[in-house]
Amino acid sequence: MSKKLESSRVRFWRRRAAAESEVTQRRKEKVAARRYARSFSSSSLLSLSSPLRDLWFCGVFAVSLTFALAQQPAAPANSDSTKEQKEQKEPKAGSIKGRVVGDDGQPMANIPVIAAPVGRSAARRQGPAGQGSQTNTDDDGAFEFEGLAPASYVISASAPGYITPPPIEDEESSGVYHIGDVANITLVRGGVITGKVTNAVGEPLTGVSVNAIRVGGLDGEADNQLVFQGFGRNWRTDDRGVYRVYGLIPGSYIVQAGGSRGAGPNFLSPFSEDAPTYYPSSTRDAATPVSVRASEEIAGIDIRYRGDKGRVVSGRVIAKTGDAGAFSPTQITLGVAGSDAVIATATQMDAGQMNRGRMNRGASRGFAFYGVPDGEYELVARRGGVGVESDAISAPRRVSVRGADVGGVELTLAPLASLNGRVVVEKKAPLCRKPRASSLEEVLLTAERDEAQSRENTLASRLAPARPAAPTPIGEFTLRNLEAGRHRVIAQLPDENWYVRAIGMESKPPAPSARRTAAPAPVNVARNGVTLKPGEKLTGITMTIAEGAAAVKGQVVADQDGKLASKIRAHLIPAEKEAADDALRYAQANAGGDGGFHFKNIAPGRYYLLAKPIKDGAAGKASARPQAWDNSERAALRREAEAAGNVIELQNCQRVTDYKLSIHYRDR
């Protein structure tokens, strides 16, 4: 064994003993804290910040109320008042059923399944065991969630070594389920990468952490799927130096041995302060990618451990003065400069009750990454929002590691922007037949960044995704975590008979000193979008939903030569002149491999249908920026559709199921 590895192990056991001593001290502090809590007075409670005080009172009230209700006699079963109260206060409940099978079609028994509401912190009624958001499949692979409140749910199942296949971008499923839906889930065995880690003379190394990091699709191409594969998992070599990483989704991976993967010095491994070694025996930029498919095992990925010395990158996260979330959990991410590649992450938990007094005069907390190899990096900090507040994120800070530690890095948190508004459904007599009644709480809203040029994939852009939001029962919504810039408000509707008729925003009232004229006209958010400043909290958006939506399902057919482009996009353009600038009347959809396309939630009216090949180099994804968002492109698209002359008249609630559309090659 080399002297270097031997000295590393000596340092390891010394730090292990220090860590055990620190754990013992923390236990003593916790015991003292419990004793102090018994004498917790009302005066000390009032000294807490308002959010904490509210949470404490809510917890005490909930426990007291539960105890009080248990002591009260049960109301008679025929109590009219109780029945009336239930009808008024209890939310509409329902269930989602489904089945979990393997890739061979056989049912999978005793599999945990989770129903997670999207855009809401909780969306279910309390009930007996088995009626919550988590359940297990029976012997036939079947499951059922009961007592669910109206919402959009993501249904997921998990089993060791299995994965859910990545979604197909062109399929019609929205990926969410509503009350009354049936969710059939197929689990397939994930990929496996296995090999051995040895030192410079070929001896096996025991206890080396190994991580498989996904860097792209099967052919190495970027596919915009951010997967922290292996982060949080503790893969290590056994006494033979052998490792086995399983449960990998299909893709291309680089395999890393050693390194701390962030969060300070790792006392559990003597290799944590070394710079990582990548397969076969290189730095990250020279690593050889390994492609793995579902159910495939790739063996022989042996790593010759280099044992290069790593550096320390350290600094502090600064919260602005008066930031109410100054001590919420904060994640610091170290990534490769100019890309979205993640090297390591560290999470700082709440600083504790004794330090909360500092939050009103600004505060900071330290962080450190160990085992960092030489190179160019970016550091970004992100902190979760408190209550209804948006998250806060720092500007990327570039650091250069060149043969020495880097310290004194400061990351200042700044809150992200938000949009507040309401969704209203026009109250008219029902026009369409419905299999079930839909609810406002099942609508999903997102604010999509509107940029003519595709954004460069950077670490900051990946760490600041805007989450979808669901309206409350009265239609109010808040879209949080938005970057500065222009945004479009997008709605995913649960009812095929609904369509978005208008999106507007109240204009800001004039300043008191300004000369009063006519009332300002509302802003057309659907046509122009909405522009946000950093940290701005914009209010007053109203989305109007109407009933009577139509749908068109058809197929793009080849021209007279029998040729069909491999990538085709179908467009729906309003034919009425007065609707030429109504961006909500435009729609686009990528055609499938057989030329199939589907437009739904379309306002009734007269339309042009147009099919065009997607040019090489153009965004061919279903999520590509709609051409109708740009005024000039919208006008050009309309002129082209008029020349093609494919017109269709859609009535209220009409369903067109077999439309044949000839492709247009004018601009090819």
C-alpha positions, -999 to +999 in steps of 0.1 A: +000+000+000+014+034-009+024+059+018-002+083+004-031+060+009-018+050+043-016+086+055-051+091+041-064+063+063-047+078+094-064+111+088-096+093+082-097+075+116-086+106+134-115+125+119-139+096+126-130+098+163-136+136+162-169+131+145-181+107+171-171+131+198-191+159+181-222+136+178-220+129+215-218+166+223-248+173+201-269+147+219-261+164+252-272+197+237-305+182+226-312+169+261-305+203+275-328+219+249-357+195+258-353+205+295-353+242+285-384+237+264-404+226+294-400+260+309-408+278+276-428+309+285-453+330+267-430+360+267-403+340+249-429+328+224-438+364+215-402+371+208-402+347+179-407+358+143-444+360+132-443+330+108-428+308+135-452+319+161-482+312+137-469+277+130-464+270+167-500+282+175-514+262+147-496+231+159-509+236+195-544+243+182-545+212+160-534+190+189-559+206+213-587+204+188-581+167+181-581+160+218-613+180+223-632+164+195-622+129+208-639+139+242-671+151+226-700+126+222-707+116+186-735+134+168-766+114+159-764+098+124-796+116+114-785+151+124-796+175+097-772+202+109-742+179+107-752+167+072-756+203+061-722+213+075-706+183+056-721+193+023-709+229+028-674+223+042-661+190+029-644+191-005-656+169-033-637+136-029-629+109-054-605+082-063-579+072-089-574+036-097-546+019-116-523-011-120-486-016-119-470-042-142-435-051-152-420-049-187-432-085-193-468-074-186-470-094-153-485-077-122-461-064-096-474-069-060-467-049-029-452-020-048-454+015-032-474+040-052-476+077-046-502+102-057-486+137-055-508+168-062-492+192-086-491+228-077-506+223-042-489+213-010-518+190-001-549+179-019-566+151+000-589+146+028-578+128+060-591+093+062-583+058+074-550+041+066-547+034+029-567+064+018-539+089+017-514+098-009-495+066-006-506+030-009-493-004-021-504-026-049-523-059-042-514-094-056-528-084-090-508-052-091-539-030-086-541+001-064-566+027-056-564+061-039-596+072-021-606+105-005-587+126-030-597+163-034-600+178-069-565+184-082-540+173-109-519+143-096-487+127-106-489+090-100-455+072-095-445+037-085-410+025-074-392-007-068-355-013-061-336-016-094-367-006-115-374+027-134-403+043-151-395+047-188-389+083-198-420+099-213-424+101-251-425+137-261-451+133-289-476+112-269-508+128-260-508+120-223-502+151-202-485+131-175-511+140-148-543+123-136-576+136-122-603+120-101-619+092-120-589+085-142-572+051-145-534+051-142-516+021-156-478+021-148-452+000-164-419-005-145-388-018-163-355-028-149-330+000-149-296-003-165-265-015-145-229-004-147-204-025-128-166-028-126-136-026-103-116+002-088-078-004-083-048+016-074-018+024-095-003-011-090-036-030-097-046-036-061-083-034-053-095-004-033-122-009-007-148+017+004-143+041-026-175+060-034-186+055-070-211+077-089-227+074-124-235+108-137-259+111-166-246+134-193-270+128-222-291+104-243-280+070-255-258+085-282-244+112-260-267+139-273-281+165-248-317+157-241-325+184-214-332+157-187-316+169-155-308+138-136-287+139-104-281+102-108-263+088-079-265+120-057-279+108-024-270+072-031-240+057-013-224+034-039-191+020-027-166-007-037-167-039-017-137-058-003-128-069-038-128-034-051-160-042-071-189-017-075-223-021-090-245+009-098-281-001-107-315+015-115-301+038-142-325+053-167-313+049-204-286+073-213-249+081-215-230+082-182-196+091-170-184+071-140-167+088-111-146+072-083-136+092-051-144+128-043-167+141-016-196+151-039-199+182-017-213+190+018-180+195+035-154+169+045-167+134+043-157+115+074-169+082+060-142+077+034-105+083+033-108+091-004-131+121+000-105+148-002-090+134-034-099+148-068-124+124-085-111+099-110-133+092-140-134+060-161-111+047-173-084+068-154-088+105-163-101+138-153-137+147-161-131+165-194-113+133-207-138+108-193-151+081-216-189+080-217-207+047-211-241+041-228-266+019-210-302+009-219-330-003-198-325-038-184-289-038-197-258-045-176-225-030-187-196-048-171-159-043-171-160-005-165-128-007-144-112+024-130-075+029-122-076+053-093-053+083-097-053+097-061-048+132-073-050+159-046-082+178-045-087+214-035-112+232-012-136+258-025-153+277+003-173+308+010-205+320+025-241+326+015-255+360+023-291+368+029-303+404+024-313+424+054-349+417+064-351+385+044-377+364+063-363+332+049-327+339+058-323+306+076-344+283+054-326+253+039-302+265+012-286+244-015-252+254-030-243+238-063-208+236-078-209+231-116-187+232-147-185+268-159-205+275-190-226+243-188-253+227-167-230+199-155-231+194-117-200+185-098-212+185-063-240+199-041-242+210-005-273+217+016-274+240+046-303+233+069-320+258+091-295+276+113-315+270+145-337+290+169-309+308+186-296+325+154-330+337+141-325+371+157-298+379+131-323+376+102-334+412+104-299+427+101-286+403+073-269+371+079-245+346+063-235+310+066-204+292+054-200+263+029-171+243+016-165+218-012-137+193-008-118+172-034-123+198-062-099+192-091-083+220-110-107+237-135-132+265-142-164+263-121-196+282-113-212+284-079-249+290-074-269+291-042-307+286-040-330+288-010-365+276-007-392+302-002-411+306+031-449+302+029-461+319-003-428+336-010-407+328-041-374+310-038-342+331-037-312+324-060-278+340-063-261+351-094-236+326-107-201+332-093-172+319-114-142+305-097-109+292-111-091+264-092-054+262-101-032+242-077-046+259-045-077+262-024-101+290-032-118+308-003-139+339+004-165+332-022-197+352-015-231+343-029-258+368-023-294+356-024-320+376-043-357+366-044-372+355-077-403+372-091-440+360-090-473+365-108-506+366-090-541+364-105-573+345-108-590+321-131-627+324-139-650+301-158-678+318-177-711+309-163-733+298-191-756+269-198-737+236-205-729+232-242-712+198-242-718+164-227-693+157-200-683+123-185-676+142-152-676+177-138-642+194-138-629+217-111-608+249-112-584+232-088-575+207-116-562+235-139-524+237-141-508+270-148-472+278-158-453+309-167-430+301-196-400+323-204-406+339-238-373+342-256-368+343-294-334+326-291-330+293-273-315+297-239-280+284-232-281+255-208-264+269-177-263+259-141-284+289-130-311+282-156-314+246-145-316+255-108-344+281-113-373+262-129-407+278-125-431+253-109-467+248-121-495+262-099-531+252-093-558+277-085-576+277-052-613+267-052-622+304-058-597+306-087-568+325-071-533+315-081-496+324-076-468+315-100-435+317-082-398+314-088-398+334-121-367+350-135-367+385-148-379+389-184-410+383-205-432+354-197-463+337-212-490+323-189-499+288-201-529+267-189-532+229-190-569+223-189-585+191-173-616+193-194-616+187-232-646+210-235-628+240-220-607+266-238-589+297-228-608+327-242-587+356-228-558+365-206-556+401-194-542+422-167-554+454-150-533+484-159-515+502-132-533+533-119-517+566-128-496+584-102-515+609-080-496+638-095-503+627-131-530+643-152-562+622-152-574+611-186-595+581-197-592+549-178-562+528-190-570+499-212-563+464-198-531+447-209-535+419-234-512+393-218-521+366-243-507+386-272-479+405-256-469+384-226-459+400-193-425+414-184-411+410-149-384+428-131-360+409-107-380+400-075-412+418-087-445+406-073-470+413-101-507+411-096-540+415-114-538+388-141-572+373-151-576+342-172-610+335-186-620+300-195-651+292-216-669+260-225-676+246-260-640+237-271-635+218-303-608+193-313-591+182-345-573+149-350-558+139-383-528+129-403-503+147-426-502+130-460-474+129-485-473+150-516-476+137-552-441+123-551-450+102-521-423+118-499-429+129-463-404+148-442-391+131-411-400+161-389-433+179-395-452+205-376-489+212-380-504+247-374-539+259-367-544+296-377-577+316-372-592+325-406-613+355-393-595+388-399-606+402-365-588+372-349-555+377-367-537+390-336-554+367-311-525+345-300-548+322-281-565+312-314-532+299-328-519+264-321-491+241-333-483+204-328-455+182-339-467+153-361-458+118-350-439+092-369-470+083-389-478+120-395-505+121-369-514+153-351-540+164-325-553+198-316-576+201-285-591+227-263-597+249-294-621+278-295-649+274-320-645+293-352-630+292-387-594+281-391-567+274-416-547+242-413-511+242-424-484+215-423-447+224-427-414+205-425-392+215-396-360+230-410-327+215-400-313+231-369-347+244-359-362+234-325-381+202-333-394+196-298-430+197-288-421+225-264-406+247-291-415+284-289-448+290-307-444+311-339-476+330-330-458+346-301-438+368-325-458+395-343-439+392-376-439+354-376-476+353-368-483+375-398-461+354-421-477+322-409-511+336-416-501+346-452-487+312-459-519+295-445-540+317-467-520+306-498-524+269-489-562+273-485-570+245-462-600+258-443-621+241-416-651+253-396-652+241-360-685+243-341-691+242-304-680+208-289-672+194-323-647+165-326-630+160-360-612+127-359-598+118-394-586+150-412-561+145-440-537+174-443-513+178-472-478+191-463-466+225-475-430+227-488-428+263-499-401+274-475-382+242-474 
